Amino acid sequence: MKTRVRAALVAALAIGARCAPLLAQQDAAQVEALAPLVMAQDRREFDGALFARSLANPDVRVRRTAAIAIGRIGDHRGTSLLVPMLGDRDSTVGGDVFFALGLLRDTAAVAPIIARLRLNDSLAGDAVAEAATALDRIGGAQAAQFVAGVLSSGSDLSTARRNQFLPTALLDAWHLGTLMPAQAMMRYVTDTEVVLRWNAIYSLGRARAPISGQRVLAALHDAEGNVRAVAAAAITRRFIDSASGPAVPERSAKSELVRAFDDAMANVRVNALNAAATYADSTLAAKASADLGDDDFNVQVAAATALGNMKGSVAAKELNAVFDRHDATWALKRAALQALAKVDTVLFSRRAGLWSRSVDVRERLAAVEAWGAAAPGDPAPFRVALSDPDARVRAAALDAWSAARPKPDTALSAVARAHVADADPWIRAAAIDALRGAATRDDLAALIAAWQQSANDPTSDARLAVIRTLGALARRENGLLTDMVQAGGSGLLQRPADPVVRADAIRSWPELAARWGDKWPIETNRTLEDYRTVVRKYMLADSNPHVTIEVQGKGTIDVELLGREAPLTVANFLTLVDRHYFDGDRWHRVVPNFVIQDGDPTGTGNGGPGWSIRDEINRERYALPVLGMALDGPDTGGSQWFFNLAEVPQLDGVYTIFGRIPSNYSTLGKILQGDVIRSIHR
């Protein structure tokens, strides 16, 4: 026996030795095939010849990567390359092709997608689901008609394929807008399958389908807590106002929401409070205020926020009492201050005055932001904050003053002009933004100087503010750009390297954007060898990297980073992790039952690492809690990231998912705004 085992082992080692060079050659070939695709996608450069070769590559991974790269770039020339791939010999490619066509949103793909679905052959279930999403996202009459037929059992799909198509078609039907087949969807609100009920209610609520009011309201009594939660989120005033056939009385909607304040599940209570707040009814405040003492701290925060919209004497009294509670968390007090600003200016002024003098910069920041919500006639609080020793507070003061006084304000304009050349980039950006409606030609020289001064800022904010402010001025005064050219030009007339600025100019100042030329390709300052390294480390790795997030007093979060799906995003994140960039940060944004967000050392939500990365939208979904990249528009990711706390399909296909939690989500639900990240490490 032992001799035979030894012989077998020797033979296996010999085979392995012979296979090793072959595997090395295969890996090298994959690297050489994949790296140009990742580079093209990162540069947002449509290379038809490269994509045609890659889609014909015998390696299935190369074909799949090429398909997704075409979708991410978003050029409709890719449609004609992708459609033939719907018949790829490997059925797994089909899902990526459907996904890519959905990203392209080209109506020319609708008929081929439908034709492929109607073939009586093998097609993976996940690919059928991607086809449903693609049709919903592309939209148009033909897509809507086909989806309606499937939902009504009137299509010619096989039973098995229809069952694969149905859940995702319902979930993403809201993308169809006014063409959404609401009548066909109504039957699923009471379906025996929980997933079909949830998906139908989600889309009907998000689209505010007029005929669905009574059915969605009844779902607040569903036996399944997650179904009650999505129904509660839907029952907003705007939804009820649109309801017809039969209409839902507002009093009935409010009564059901108030009952849901006591639901056994915290996510139902949060959603019910959020929806009830939209009615701005002070008679609901007494019941909502009871949740200020809820066992779940995030329900408490949701209750405080809701009371700010409900208003009234009860809301004012209960919000003010929060500050005298020994058990009140900082997050609850912050929410109460923000809410009190909308309810009672006298009580708010007293509390905000104390926070404005706090030694804790977080409290001073919160006070300034709340003053913006209070919109005082007297700008004194903002003037006081502009002398704060912390630049973050001074920048927030300019932002809040501008938000509180949306019309041109001569006092604000004078202060803004004094800070256009400020050394701090966030103050400079806030000052330029504050000038947007009041800038004149006399400000031109200062704004051009601010553009030059902002060349090496850690964020694009100041340069974006310059473009938006001058763009607004150009719309008021003809010939501004021509005058700049005739005056000898300026740095503004030269095409900037920052792709975020170029993309924004298309919206803010199209005339200047046209002078700069195409926003793509993007100069990434990466060589082809850099992309080869990314492919080797992340796309071809045997396993995904993991990081551990330690949250002070709350526990740890183990995160698996999705290197194959978002290699450049993962590489960017790990670069920052290795620099200890996130260590000591506080969670600067926590929205109960929605997201928790971090990645900004300034704690304001405005900070970044000094660069931006391209989106890597992939087929992962915001169902179970995952790690997503925070954005301020397409391709603006940098260092900020978030976890979703509930299923949020509206984020699918918009924000890059680059990580997931393999197990144990309990720590996420404990995190409150202001909690500290002790460290993130591999």
N, C-alpha and C positions, 0 to 999 in steps of 0.2 A: 504493500500500500504506500509506504513512505517513498519507495523508489519511483512509483508512478506519479506521486504528487510532485516529487522533485523534478521529474522529467517534464511534467505539464507546466511547472513554474518556469523552467528554463525556456521551454517553447514559447510561453507567453511573453517572457522578457525579450526574446528574440524578435517576436512579432512586433512588440512595442517599439523596439529599437528601429525596426524597418519602417514602422508607421510614423515615428516622430518627425523625420524630414518631410513626409507627405503632409502631416498636420501643420508643420511650420510653414510650408509652402502655401497651404490653404489659408492660414491666418494672414500671411503676407499679402496674398491676393485679395482677401477681404478688406484689409486695411487700405490697399491701393484703390479698391473700387469704392469704398465707403467715404474715405476722407474728402474727395472732391465734392461729394454730395453734401456732406456736412458744411463744407466751405461755401458752396453755392447758396445753401439755405441760410447760413449766417450772414452772408453778404446780400441776401435777398436778390440774387442775380439769376434770372431765368436763362439757362443754357440748354437750348433745345437739343443740341447734338449730344451733350452729356446725358441728359435724361433719357433720350431715345436708346442710347447704348446701355444705360443702366437698367432700363425696363426689359431689355432683352438678355440681361446677364443670367447665366445658368444658376447662380446662387440666389436662393429665394430671399435671403436677408437683404441683398443688394436691391432686388426688385421692390421689396416692401419699403425700404428706406427711400428709394427714389420716388415712389408714389407719395409718401407723406411729405417729402421735401417739396414736391410740386404744389401740394395743397397749402403748405405753410407760406410759400412765396406768394401765392394768390394771383398769379397771372393766368388769365383765361386761355392763353395759348396752350396751357397744360391740359385742357379738357380733351383735345383731340389725341393726346398721347395716352391719357388715362383710360378712356372709354374702351379701347381694344383689350386693356388689361382685365376687364371684367370677366373675360373668359380664360384667365390664366390657368395653366395646368395645375398649379398648386392652389387649392381652395382657400388657404389662409391668406393669400394675397388679396382676395376679393374684399375682405373687411377693410384693409388699408386703402384700397382704391375707392370704395364707397365713402370712407371717412374723408379722403382727400377731395373728392368731388363735392362733399358737403361744405368743406372749407372754401372751395372756389365759388360756390353759390352761382353757378352758371346754368341758366335754364336749359341750355343745349344738352345738358347731361340727363335731364329728367326722363325723356323717352328711352334712352339706353338702359337706365337704371331699372325702369319698370319692365322692359323687355327681358332683362337678366333675371329679375325676380320671377317672371312667368315661366322660365324654363323649368322643365321637370327633370332636374338633375341634382347632384349633391352640391350643397352650399352650406357652409358652417353657420350655426345658429347665430353666432356673434356677428357674422358678416351680414346676415339678414337684418339684425338690429341696427347695424350701421347704415344699411340702405334706408331704413325707416327714418333715421335721424337726418340723412342727407336730403331726402325728399322734403321733410318738414323745414329744414333750413333753407333749401333752395327756394321753395315756395312756388307760387304761381298757380294758375287755374288747373293745369294738367296734374301737377303733384297733389294739389288739394283734392281733386276729384278721385284720384287713385286711393289716397289715404281714406277718404270718406267711404269708398267702396269696400275697402278691407274692414273698416270698423263696423260697417252695416252688414257684413257677411255677403256682400254682393260681388266680391272680386272673384277672379278665377285662380287664385292661389290655392295650392293644396292646403289641407287642414293643418298639417305639420308646419308648413312655412308661414301660414297665417298666424299661428300661435307664437311663432318666433318673432314675427313682425309687430304684433299687436301691442305688447307692453311699451316698447320704445316709441312707437307711433303715437300712443296716447301721451306719453311723458313730454315729448317734444312738439306736440301739436300746436302749442301756443305760438311757435315761430311763424305759423301760417297767417297770423293776424286775423283780419276780417274774413279770410277764407277758411278759417278753422271750422271743421264740421261739428259744431257744438251739439246739434241735434243727434247726430250719430253717436256722440260720446256720452250722452246722458245715461244710457243703459248701464254703463260701467261704474257709475257712482255707487250702485248697490250690488255690484258683482260679488260673487262668493270668494273670488281671489283678492286678497288684500292688496297685492301690488297693482292690480288693475284699478281698484278703487282709489288708491293713493295717487296714481299717475293721472287718472281722469280728473280728480278734484284739483290737483295741482295746476294742470293746464287750463281748466275752466276758470279757476280763480285768478290765475295770472293774466289771462286774456279778458277777465271780467265779462264772461259770456252772459248776455242778458237773460237767456232762458233758464239759466242754471241756479238761480238764487235759492229757491226752495229746497232743491236737492242738496246743494252744498251746505245750507243751514242745517238740514236734517243730519248731515254727516257729523255734526258736533256730538251726536249721541252714538257714534260708531263704537263697537266693542274694542276696536284696535286703537291704542293710544296715538300712534303715529298718524293714523287717518284723522283722528280728532284734531291733532296739531295742525295738519295742513289745511283742514277746513277752517279752523280758528284764524289762521293767517290770512285766509281769503276774505273773511267777512268784514271788510273795511267799508267805510262810508261810500267810497267811490264804487265799490262792487255793488252795494245795495242800491245806490242811486241809478245804476245801469240796469238793474233787474227788471224783468217784465215776464208776463205769461207763466204763472201769476207773479205779481210783484211781491216783494218781501217787505212788510211794514218795518220801518226803522226801529220801532219799539221792540219788535220781536227779535231783531238781530241783536240789539243791545242787551235784551234780557238773557238771551242764550250765551252771549259773551260773558256777562256778569256771572252766570252759573259756572262757566268754565274757569273763572278765577280760582275756583276751589277744586279743579280737576286733580285727580291723583297723580298725574304726570306733570313734571316741572315744565317740559317743553310746551305742553298745551297751555299752561298758565301764562307763560311768557308770550306766546303768540296771541292769546286772548287779550292780554293787557295791551299789546302793541296795536291790535286791531281796534279795540275799544277807544284808544286814544284818538283815533282818526275822527271820531264823532264830536270831539271837543265839547262834551256834555258834563257839566259840573255835578250833575246829580249822580254820576257814576263814581265820583271821587271817594265817597265814604267806603264803598265796597273795595275799590282798588287799593285804598290806603291800608287795608288789612294785610295785603301782601308785602308791605314794608317790613313785616315781621316774619315773613316766610322762612321755612327751614333752609331753603335754597337761596344762597346769596345772590345768584344771578336773577332770580325772580324778584328779589328786593330791588335790584337796580332797574329792572324793567318796570316795576310799579312806580318808582320815583320818576322815571322818564315819562310814563303815561300820565301821571298827575300834572306834569308841566303842560300837557296839551288839554287836559280836562279843565284846569283852572278852578277858580272859585275859592271861597273862604276855607272850606274843609281841606282842599289841597294845600293851601298856603300854611294852615296850622300844622298839618301832618308833616309837610316837607321841612318846615322850620324846626320841628321837634327832633328830626333826625340828628341834628348837630349836637344835641344834648344827650344822645344815647351813648353809653359806654361800649356797647357791642356793635356799633355801626362801623362798617369797614370804610376805608378811604374811598373805595370805588362807589359805595352808596352815597357818601357825603358829596362826592364830586357830581354824581347824577342829580342829587337833591339841589345842589347849588345851581346847576344848569337849568333845572326845572323851575326853581323859585324865581329865576330871572324873568320867566314868562308869566308868573302868577301874581307876585306881590313885590313891587319895586322897593317899598320901604323895608320889608323884612330882608329882601335880597341885598339891598345896599348895606345893611348892618352886617350880614354874614360875609359878603364879598369884601367889605372893608377890612375885616379881620384876616381873610385869606390874602388880600393884597399886601399885607404887612408881614406875612409869614416868612420864617427863615427857610421854609421848604419851597424850592423853586417850582415844584409841581403844583402847589397850591396857588402860587402867584400866577402861573400860567392858566390854571383853571379859572381863576377869578377874571382875568383879562378876557378869556374866551366867553365867559358868561356875560360880561358887560356887553359884548357884541350882540348877544341874544336879547339882552334887555333893551338895547337901542336907546340909550339915554339922550335926552336933548342936550345935556351938558357934556362936552367932551372931556371934562376934567379927569375922569378915571383913566382915559387913554393917555392924556398928557403926563399924568403921574407915572404910568407904566413905562413911558418912553424914557424915563430917567432911571429905570431899573438897572442894576449892575450886570444882569444877565442878558446877553444879546437875544436869547430865545424869547424872553418876555417882551423886549422892545419890538421884535419882529411881529410877535403875536398882537401887540397893541396896534400896530399899523393895520394888520389884517382885520382885527375886530372893529376898529374905527371905520374902516372902509366898508365892512359888511353892515355896520349899524347905520351908516349914512350913504345909501346907494346913489343918491343924486349928487351932482357936483357940489362940493363943500369947500369954500375958499380957505377955511382954516386948515382943513385936512390937506388940501393941495399945497399950501405953504409949507406945512410940516413935511409932506412927502418930498417936495423939491429939495428940502434941506438934507434929505437922507438918500438921494439918488446915487451919490458917490460914496456911501458908507463903506467902511472896510469889511463889514460883515456881509456875506453874500445873501443871507436870508432877509436881513433888514433891507438891503438894496433891492431885492426882488419884491418885497412887500411894498416898498415906497414907489417903485415903478408901476406896480399893479394899481396902487391907489390913485395914480395919475391918469389911468386909462381914459376916463371920460372927460378929463379936464386939460389934457396936454394940448399945447399950442406949438406953433413953429418956433417960438422962442425957446422951447424945451429941447429942440432937435439936437443941438450941440451936446447938451448934458446927457441925453439918451445915447447918442453915438459913443460918447466917452465911457458910459456905463457898459456898453456892449464890449468895448475893448478891455475894460477893467475886469470883466467877468469871464475872460477867456479861460482862466485856469481854476474857476470855481469848482467845488466838489459836487455841485448839482447844476442842471441846466436852467434852474428857476429864473435867475436874473435875465439871462438871454431870451428865454421864452417871454418874460414880461416886457422886455424891450420890443420884441416883434409884435406882440399883441397890442401894446400901447401905440406904437407907430402905425400899425395896421388900422387901428380905430381912428387915429388922426387922419390917415390917408383916405378913409371913407368919408370924412367930413370935409377935407380940403383936397381938391383935385391937384394933380401935378406934383405931389410931394416927392415921389421917387425920381421923376424927371429932374426936379430941382437938385436933388442929391447928386445925380449923375453929372449934371452940368457944373456943379460946384467942385468937381474934381474927384468925386467918389469918396468912399470911406470903407472901413473894414466891413461894414454892413453889406456892401455890394459884392463882397467875395463869398463864394460858396463855403459855408462852415462845414467842418468835419463831422459835427454832431448830428447823427441822423434824426434824433428826437426833435431838434430845432428845425431841421429841414421839413420834416413831416408836419409839424405844427404850423409852419408858415403857409402851407397850402390852404389851411383853414383861416389863418389870421391875416395874412397879407399875400394873397395869390399873385399879385403883380411882382412882388419881390421873389416869391418862390419860383416863378417862371424864369426870372433872370438868373437864379441860381442853377436852374436845370433840374433834371430828374433827381428825386430823393434817393433812388437806388442806382447802382450798387452802393453798399456801405463799405467804407474802408475800416476793416476790423483790426488792422495791425497784427494779424496772425498770419504766419506762413503755412504752407501746406503741411510742413512737418509738425506744426502745432496741432493741426487737425488730425494728423495720423496718431499723435500721442493721445488725444482725446478718444479716438476710436479704440485704440488698444486698451486704455485704462478703464473705459466705461461701457462701450458698446459690445466689446468682445470678451469682457471679463467673465470669469466662471460664476461670480456671484456679485450682488449689489453691495456697495458700501453701506455701513450703518453709522449713525451718530446717536449720542445720548444727550438729551436736554435735561439739565437739572434745574428745577424751579424751586426757589427757596420756600421751605415750609409746605410745599404742595406735593413733591415727589418727582419722579423722572418720567421722561417720555422717550421710548426707543423708536427711532425712525429709520426705516429702510429707504435709501435714496435710489431713485429709479434711473440709473445710469444709461440703460438701453433706450428708454423713452425720451429722456431729456438730458443728453450727455453734457452739453455746454452749460446748462443751468446747474447741474450737479457739480461740475468742475468749478463754476463761479462760487457756489455756496461753500464748497470745501476749502477753497482758497481763503475765504473770509473766516471760516471756522479755524483753520490753522493759524490765522493771525490773532485769534481770540477776539475777533471783532465784536461778537455778540455778548461776550462775558460781562456780566454786571448790568446789562440792559434791563429796562422795565417794559412789560407788555403795555404799549402805549394805546392800544385799541382793543377793547373787548365788547362785543355786541352780543348780548345773551341770545343763545340758540341760533347764532349765525356764524361769527368768526372770532378768533383771537389772533392778534397780529403783533409782530415784532420786527426787529431788524433795523431799527433807527436809533443809533446811540444818542441822538439829540432828545429823544423822547417826545418829539412834537408831531411825528408823522411826515415831516418834510425832508429828513436827512437821507443821505445816500453815500455810496462809496466813491463817487467821482466818475462813474461810468455807467453805461446802460448796456443791457444784453437783449438779444432778440428773443421773442416768444418761441417756445417749442410746444405748441398745442399738440396734444396727443389723445389717444383713445381712452385714457383713464377718465373717470367721472367723479364728481363731488357727491358721492353717495355716502359710504363710510368716511370717517374723518381722514383727510389726506393733507399733504403739504403743498400749498400753492404759492405761486409768485405774485406778490402784490404789484399793481401797476398804476400809472397815472395816464393811461392811454396805451395803444399798441406799442410793443417793443420798448417799453420804458422800465423794465425790471432792473434792479441793481442789488440791493441788500435786503429789502423788506419782503417778508413772507408771512403766511398765515395758515392756520388750520381751520377748516370748517367744523362747526359743532353740530350741524344737522345736514340732512340731504338738501343741497341747493343746486338744482339742475340749471338755473339761470347762469351759473358760472362755467358750465361745461362749454368747452370750445372757445373760451375767452381768456382764461387764466391758466398758465402752464402748471400742470401737476408734476412735481418732481420728487415726491416722497409719499410713503404711506406708513401707517402705524400697524405693525404685524399683529399686535394684540394689546389688550388692556388700555382702553381709552379713558379710564377713570380720572387721571390727572387733569385732562383737558377741561372737564366740567368743574373743577375746583378753582381754576385760574380766574383772577379778577384783575381789572385794570390797575396798574401800578405794581403788581407782583414782580419780583426780581428773578431774572435768569442768572443763576450762579455761574453756569458754564455750559458750553456746547462742545463736545469733544467726540472724536472718532471712537 
